[in-house]
Structures are given as structure tokens and as C-alpha cells.
């Protein structure tokens, strides 16, 4: 019997027509995720809090590629504003299919240096925003039926200590358990929750920080692949997880770091 050729598969085709919310969606990794969505004809609610000038060019690019997009200003530290994002998805596109909890920040302070304000800001944006973003998205998924996907943008520092950036590491450790616990609780509703843990990525949060050039050179020497990740390498994984090819992945974090965390652990 002659073997039949394996049919070609468009990895991202199944996101066409799906509706995404991307928090922190108008810059860095978030903006790249929105571009991938748009170029695969999905609908996207672009959450933003600053860099307003980025919004219209991003919307225009998505529209030109066959997708649909709307920018909504919402502070992810406020539950009512997170609800505004969910409401916008339903109002503009009829439903919500994928919640990407991407918004994040760093204060780059050690335990001894951190102030209460530093701690509260980091935890509120990184962990509280993801916690209630997951909750509100899940409620919408259940109300409309058909399941859904939550992608939590974590970091290799959910596992790997980073002295001098204490609250950030604690917040990402919390995101790791949020992802696992929520995935188990929500599985009965056909809702998947997956984390992505990038290593060093060339985003504005990194490239605009003091000492980036020196840090970049040092990192390249430590990373087995000898380079910093690009934002599209992270966005591509989000698209895979949201597509029909990621439907058996939940309750875990996928590390995308060029091998640095494992190399640094000595394993």
C-alpha cells in the first residue's frame, strides 16, 4: 500500500475569526502578539495604558491584514477596567475566545531596597491583573459556552532567582501557581490555562532600561543559543497555544529562553 503524503498544515489558520484580549497590547511582546493575530484574520482587543500613539498604526496594520481590532484603555490593576475589556470583546466581536495576560513591569529592587509602593505596583500589575483577567475571561467563556484559552505571560524568573529584582520574581512565581491551579479548576468547562516563560527578549521594558547594552552582551555569552529572543518568537507560541494544535496543553508553563535557565542551573 502506497503511503499517502502528509497534508500541509497552516499552524495558525484556526485562530481566524477568534477574539483575543491582549493586555499591554500596544508595545513589546503584546504588540507582536496582536500583529500575529491580525495577520491570521483574528479579532483583537488591544489593552493599553500609555504609548497611545502606537494604537492607530497597529489597528491599521491588523485591518490591512484582514483582521479586526479595537484599542481600549484599561488599567489591569482595577477589576472593573478588566471587565471593560471583556465587555468590549463581546460588544465589538460577539464573544471572547482567548485572554492573553501579558501586561507586566519590573521595579528592579532587591528585597532590602523594595518599598511597599514598589511591591504593591509590581504585584498589582503582574499578578492581580492576571488573576482577575483569568477569572473574568473564564466567566465569559462559561456564559457563552464552547470553552476558551487563557495565556499567562510569565518569565523564567517564576523558577529562576534574580537577585535585585525581588518583587518581580515573586509575582511571576505567583503566576506559575495561578496557571496550574486555574487550569485544574476550569478544565471541566473546556478552558485551558497555559503559561509562557520567556528569557531575555528585546522589548522596550528591557532595551530602555539603564545598562541594557552591557547586559545584552553578557547575556549572549550565557545563553546557549548565543542571542536574545525576538518578540515574534514569543508571539508565535501564543498563536500555537490558541490554535487547534494546542488543545491538549494546559496547567503548565512553556519556557522560551534559548536554554539559559537550564544552563545556569548546572543541569
C-alpha positions as CSV (number, residue, x, y, z in Angstrom):
1,X,0.0,0.0,0.0
2,X,1.4,3.3,-1.0
3,X,1.8,5.8,1.9
4,X,-0.2,9.0,1.4
5,X,1.7,12.3,1.8
6,X,1.0,14.2,4.9
7,X,-1.2,17.2,4.2
8,X,0.3,20.6,4.7
9,X,-1.0,22.3,7.9
10,X,-1.3,26.0,8.5
11,X,-0.5,26.2,12.1
12,X,-2.3,29.4,12.8
13,X,-5.3,29.1,10.4
14,X,-7.6,28.1,13.2
15,X,-7.3,31.4,15.0
16,X,-9.1,33.2,12.1
17,X,-12.3,34.7,13.5
18,X,-11.4,34.1,17.1
19,X,-11.5,37.1,19.5
20,X,-8.5,37.8,21.7
21,X,-7.8,40.3,24.5
22,X,-4.2,41.2,24.8
23,X,-3.3,43.2,27.9
24,X,-0.3,45.5,27.5
25,X,-1.1,45.1,23.8
26,X,0.3,48.2,22.1
27,X,4.1,47.6,22.7
28,X,6.7,45.0,23.0
29,X,5.6,41.3,23.1
30,X,2.0,42.4,23.4
31,X,2.1,44.4,20.1
32,X,3.8,41.5,18.3
33,X,1.1,39.1,19.5
34,X,-1.5,41.5,18.1
35,X,0.3,41.5,14.8
36,X,0.3,37.7,14.6
37,X,-3.4,37.7,15.4
38,X,-4.2,40.3,12.8
39,X,-2.2,38.6,10.1
40,X,-4.2,35.5,10.8
41,X,-7.5,37.2,10.5
42,X,-8.5,37.2,14.2
43,X,-10.2,39.9,16.2
44,X,-8.3,41.7,18.9
45,X,-9.0,44.0,21.8
46,X,-5.7,45.9,22.4
47,X,-5.5,46.9,26.0
48,X,-3.3,49.9,26.6
49,X,-2.4,52.3,29.4
50,X,0.3,54.5,27.8
51,X,2.0,54.9,24.4
52,X,-1.3,55.9,22.8
53,X,0.5,56.9,19.6
54,X,1.1,53.2,18.9
55,X,-2.6,52.3,18.8
56,X,-3.8,53.5,15.4
57,X,-0.8,52.2,13.4
58,X,-1.3,48.8,15.0
59,X,-5.0,48.8,14.3
60,X,-4.3,49.9,10.7
61,X,-1.9,47.0,10.2
62,X,-4.3,44.5,11.6
63,X,-7.1,45.7,9.5
64,X,-5.0,45.7,6.3
65,X,-4.1,42.1,7.0
66,X,-7.7,41.0,7.2
67,X,-8.2,41.1,11.0
68,X,-10.3,43.4,13.1
69,X,-9.1,45.4,16.1
70,X,-10.1,48.0,18.7
71,X,-7.9,49.7,21.3
72,X,-9.4,50.0,24.8
73,X,-7.7,51.9,27.6
74,X,-7.8,49.8,30.8
75,X,-5.7,49.6,33.9
76,X,-5.2,45.9,34.7
77,X,-4.8,46.6,38.4
78,X,-8.5,47.5,38.5
79,X,-11.0,44.7,38.2
80,X,-13.8,47.0,36.8
81,X,-11.5,48.1,34.0
82,X,-10.6,44.4,33.2
83,X,-14.3,43.8,32.9
84,X,-14.4,46.7,30.4
85,X,-12.0,44.7,28.2
86,X,-14.3,41.7,28.3
87,X,-17.3,43.8,27.6
88,X,-15.6,45.4,24.7
89,X,-14.7,42.0,23.2
90,X,-18.4,41.0,23.4
91,X,-19.7,44.3,22.2
92,X,-17.4,44.6,19.1
93,X,-16.9,40.9,18.2
94,X,-19.7,39.0,19.8
95,X,-17.7,36.8,22.1
96,X,-14.3,36.2,23.7
97,X,-12.1,33.2,22.9
98,X,-8.6,33.9,24.2
99,X,-7.3,36.0,27.1
100,X,-3.6,36.9,27.0
101,X,-2.5,38.3,30.3
102,X,0.6,40.0,29.0
103,X,0.8,43.3,30.9
104,X,3.8,43.4,33.2
105,X,6.5,45.6,34.8
106,X,9.6,45.4,36.9
107,X,10.8,47.7,39.7
108,X,14.3,46.1,39.8
109,X,14.8,46.4,43.5
110,X,16.3,43.9,46.0
111,X,14.4,42.6,49.0
112,X,16.2,45.1,51.3
113,X,15.6,48.0,48.9
114,X,11.9,47.4,48.0
115,X,9.3,49.8,49.3
116,X,5.7,49.0,49.9
117,X,4.8,51.0,46.8
118,X,7.3,49.0,44.7
119,X,5.8,45.7,45.9
120,X,2.2,46.8,45.5
121,X,2.7,48.1,42.0
122,X,4.5,45.0,40.8
123,X,2.1,42.6,42.3
124,X,-0.9,44.5,41.2
125,X,0.1,44.7,37.6
126,X,1.8,41.3,37.2
127,X,-0.2,39.0,39.4
128,X,-3.5,40.7,40.4
129,X,-4.1,41.7,36.7
130,X,-3.5,38.1,35.6
131,X,-5.6,36.7,38.4
132,X,-8.7,38.7,37.7
133,X,-8.1,38.7,34.0
134,X,-8.2,34.9,34.2
135,X,-11.3,35.0,36.4
136,X,-13.3,37.4,34.2
137,X,-12.4,35.7,31.0
138,X,-13.4,32.3,32.4
139,X,-16.7,33.7,33.5
140,X,-17.3,34.9,30.0
141,X,-16.2,31.6,28.4
142,X,-18.6,29.7,30.6
143,X,-21.5,32.1,30.0
144,X,-21.1,31.9,26.2
145,X,-20.2,28.2,26.1
146,X,-17.6,26.4,24.0
147,X,-14.6,26.8,26.3
148,X,-11.7,29.1,25.9
149,X,-7.9,29.7,26.4
150,X,-6.0,31.9,28.9
151,X,-2.3,32.5,28.2
152,X,-0.3,34.0,31.1
153,X,2.9,35.7,30.2
154,X,5.3,34.7,32.9
155,X,9.1,34.6,32.9
156,X,11.9,32.2,33.5
157,X,12.1,34.0,36.9
158,X,9.0,32.2,38.1
159,X,11.6,29.5,38.9
160,X,15.0,31.0,38.5
161,X,16.0,33.6,41.2
162,X,17.1,37.0,40.0
163,X,18.7,38.9,42.9
164,X,18.0,42.6,42.7
165,X,14.5,42.1,41.1
166,X,12.7,40.6,44.1
167,X,9.1,41.6,43.7
168,X,9.1,40.7,40.0
169,X,10.3,37.2,40.7
170,X,7.7,36.7,43.5
171,X,4.9,38.0,41.1
172,X,6.0,35.5,38.4
173,X,6.1,32.7,40.9
174,X,2.6,33.5,41.8
175,X,1.6,33.4,38.1
176,X,3.0,29.9,37.9
177,X,0.7,28.7,40.5
178,X,-2.2,30.7,39.2
179,X,-1.8,29.0,35.8
180,X,-1.7,25.5,37.3
181,X,-4.5,25.9,39.8
182,X,-6.8,27.8,37.4
183,X,-6.3,25.1,34.7
184,X,-7.3,22.3,37.1
185,X,-10.4,24.2,38.3
186,X,-11.5,25.2,34.9
187,X,-10.8,22.0,32.9
188,X,-14.4,20.8,33.3
189,X,-15.5,23.9,31.3
190,X,-13.1,23.1,28.5
191,X,-11.0,26.1,29.5
192,X,-7.2,25.8,29.1
193,X,-4.7,27.9,31.0
194,X,-1.1,27.9,29.9
195,X,1.9,30.0,30.9
196,X,4.7,31.2,28.7
197,X,8.1,31.9,30.4
198,X,10.4,34.0,28.2
199,X,14.0,34.5,28.9
200,X,15.7,37.6,27.6
201,X,13.6,39.3,25.0
202,X,14.4,42.6,23.1
203,X,11.4,44.6,24.4
204,X,11.1,48.2,25.4
205,X,11.0,47.2,29.1
206,X,14.5,45.8,28.6
207,X,16.1,47.9,25.9
208,X,15.1,51.2,27.5
209,X,16.4,50.2,30.9
210,X,19.8,51.5,32.1
211,X,22.8,49.4,31.3
212,X,20.9,47.3,28.6
213,X,23.8,47.3,26.1
214,X,26.2,45.8,28.7
215,X,23.7,43.4,30.0
216,X,22.8,42.2,26.4
217,X,26.5,41.4,25.7
218,X,26.8,39.5,29.0
219,X,23.5,37.6,28.3
220,X,24.6,36.5,24.9
221,X,27.6,34.8,26.4
222,X,25.4,32.9,28.9
223,X,22.6,31.8,26.5
224,X,23.4,28.5,24.7
225,X,21.8,29.9,21.5
226,X,24.0,33.0,21.9
227,X,21.3,35.6,21.1
228,X,18.4,37.5,22.6
229,X,14.9,36.4,21.7
230,X,12.8,38.4,19.3
231,X,9.2,39.3,20.2
232,X,7.9,37.3,17.2
233,X,9.4,34.1,18.7
234,X,7.2,34.6,21.8
235,X,4.1,35.7,19.8
236,X,4.3,32.6,17.6
237,X,4.0,30.4,20.6
238,X,0.9,32.3,21.8
239,X,-0.7,31.7,18.4
240,X,0.1,27.9,18.5
241,X,-1.4,27.6,22.0
242,X,-4.6,29.4,20.9
243,X,-4.9,27.3,17.8
244,X,-6.5,23.9,17.3
245,X,-2.9,22.4,17.5
246,X,-2.5,23.3,21.2
247,X,-5.7,21.8,22.5
248,X,-4.1,19.2,24.8
249,X,-1.8,21.7,26.5
250,X,-2.9,23.1,29.9
251,X,-1.8,23.5,33.5
252,X,1.9,24.1,32.6
253,X,4.4,26.7,31.7
254,X,6.4,26.6,28.4
255,X,9.9,28.0,28.7
256,X,11.2,30.0,25.8
257,X,14.7,31.1,26.8
258,X,17.3,29.8,24.4
259,X,18.4,27.3,27.1
260,X,19.7,29.9,29.7
261,X,17.8,28.7,32.7
262,X,18.8,25.1,32.4
263,X,22.4,26.1,31.5
264,X,22.6,28.3,34.6
265,X,21.2,25.6,36.9
266,X,24.2,23.4,36.0
267,X,22.0,20.5,34.8
